[in-house]
Amino acid sequence: MRGRDSLAPRRTGARRPARVALAAAVLSPLLLTACEKPVPSVTLFAGSTSERAEASCWNHDDAALPQDEVATCANAQGTLVEVHSGDTISISVDKEVAEAGWRPPGVQEISHDTYYSLPLGQELTEEVPLDIVAYDESGEQPRGVWRFRLSNKS
């Protein structure tokens, strides 16, 4: 013969799926935002200093940025890097940037290398912008922009 408690409905098992469903509903937006692709970075080295920056603008779709967005990126503040005359400035781009193709400062051809160096020949008398631009598949339109600002180290 069963005891009187054995006829009582079990509640613990019935509530667990509801709790799991509620938790999944609450957490799913957080999980989806964590799945966004990261924006590629560029690192600029000068002397013993290095600064890493995410793109001011980046199109994950391998396509050109809209013109109005390019103009906004060109006016971004950028990351400040202090330099001395005679420093070698080195640029390291993430693999995704190299695969897209980018143009090192003062170079006409698009590069698919992840690293580039150039000498800083003279003392800077004022702050100078240094833009790194990645291009779309055509190699003609900007796909991403990184802005650095070079300043004379005092």
Beta strands, then each sheet from edge to edge (+ up, - down):
strand 1: 41-46
strand 2: 49-54
strand 3: 57-58
strand 4: 79-83
strand 5: 88-93
strand 6: 102-103
strand 7: 115-119
strand 8: 128-135
strand 9: 142-152
sheet 1: 2+ 1- 5+ 7-
sheet 2: 3+ 9- 4-
sheet 3: 3+ 9- 8+ 6-
end
